[in-house]
Every structure is written in structure tokens, then in C-alpha cells.
Amino acid sequence: MKIFISVGHGGSDFGTVGINGIRESDINLELCEAIGERLKINGIEYMLSRTSDVDNPRAEKLAQIEKYNPALVLDIHFNSRNGVAGGVEAYYQNKIAIGKVLAAKISSAVASCLKLRNRGAKVKLLSDGRDYFGMLRNCPCPAVLLETCFIDNANDMKNFMNNRAETFKRTSEAIVKAICSQYKIKYQDGTASSEEKGRILSTVQTGRAKFKVGDRVLINGDLYASANAEKALGSVKNGNTTVTRYSEGARHPYNTMGDLGWMDEESLTLISSSENGGEAISEVENR
Ligand SMILES: [Zn+2]
């Protein structure tokens, strides 16, 4: 599963300026980078629309999305109104059911993490019935726009002001947990012990895995967004490729060249064994 993270504003468009002169474009990027870290820990592929303070207009983002072809777009913002309004809300596309459920999960998770009012999942339309927000209106896949909290409300921002790094980390955890719950991916907090990691690698080396990294295989079967996902995202027929990763003990332990998704042992048929006897152990997912 691939997620595109649209980092709100940037460069000459800094969004709004909140309390203590904090700029929306800056904290959007900080939060998006933290979300990226969490996705990586969970073995979910992602792309940030920008990684520094540069112009990144909507048309450019839509072109990036077209090229990247993600399953989901997250558009990250901070809200502002009058210094008094507060809380967390998330917008979804009017016609896309999964977005409504996911927006509700993300809004509720972030609100409880920041201990702020949950304003919930919302849809905002133009008079002609199309989605009001351009990113949601023109995005070719499900998209959720998160208004993390109100940048001009001192109470909303106190967490980010008092303990900045920790708050970004916790907020990103809440968002990624909500996504994992929606897409039936087992959430990993990234704290697997070194003994567990050692066990995973040594099991691969003793050859309990039916297929080894480097083996040429034929795939016929379902593809999963992560090694422990409950629901398949798609399937592949007669895919001729090479095993690149093995995750011991996972429900769908194999991944192959091109990262199509994770697969069951039953979905693979050996074409030719790797020349090096499978000694090349690649990274294990979800460490
Ligand atoms: Zn914004």
C-alpha cells in the first residue's frame, strides 16, 4: 500500500500564522515527516509532496499523485479562525465511503491524543455539489484532509509548544494507528526487542523459510499491504519475479521485486533457486 502525504502549503504560501508567529507551512512539514517515520516503521510505502520549505502548489501535487499512484492521500493542515475556535476535524470526499470512515477515525484519534475537542469527520461542498477543497475534488483516489488543530488557539497549540518533538511523535502515531485500523494492518510501534530481531534473522538463516531471498518464483495469489494485513488489496496472476524479503512468523511472509505487496507461501512456486544459497538476508519488515 502506498500513501501520498500532501504537506499543506510551503514556500511563498505559508498558510496561516498562529500564536508566537508559528507558520502553518512549517508545522505541517514537521508533522508530515513524523507521519512518514511511523509509516516506515509499519512497512507502509509513502511519499511526501515536499521535504523542505518550497512552493508546492496544488497542480504540482496532483501531478505527483498521478505519477505515484497511491491508494490513499493524506492532506495535512492546521486550522485557524478567530483564536477561540478549537479542536480537530477531518474532511473527506463526498462520494467516497472509505474516506468518511477513515476521516472519523483520524479525527477522533488525534483529538484524544491531544486531549482536544473532536469536531469529527466533515464534508464541505461547493454550490454545484462538488467537493469544496481542491485537493479532495481533484484527487483520483480516496483522500482525507486533516485540520490537526487550531494554530491560532493557545490552548490547542499548548501541546506543540510545550513538548514539540514528543507531541509530533504522538500525533503521528495516532494518525498511523487509525490508518492501520482502517486498512486492517497490524500496527507496529517500532519497539521490537533485539532478541526478537535476532530470532527473526536466525530463523531465516537456518532455512525454515520455504523460499529464500534471491529465489526466482512465480506468483499466483493475493497481495497484502503489509506482512500482517487481514484483507488483501489485490491479486496477481503468473507474476514471474524474485523474492526480496521474508518476515518470519508473519501471516503473509514474502515480498518480491518491485514491492507489489506481501504474499502467502502458497502463492509462490519456485522457478529457480538463488545462486548464493539464499545467504543474502534482506531487511525484515516491521522491525
Ligand atoms: Zn492549511
Residues whose N, C-alpha, C, O or C-beta is under 5 A from the ligand:
A	BS01	ZN	G8 G15 H77 F78
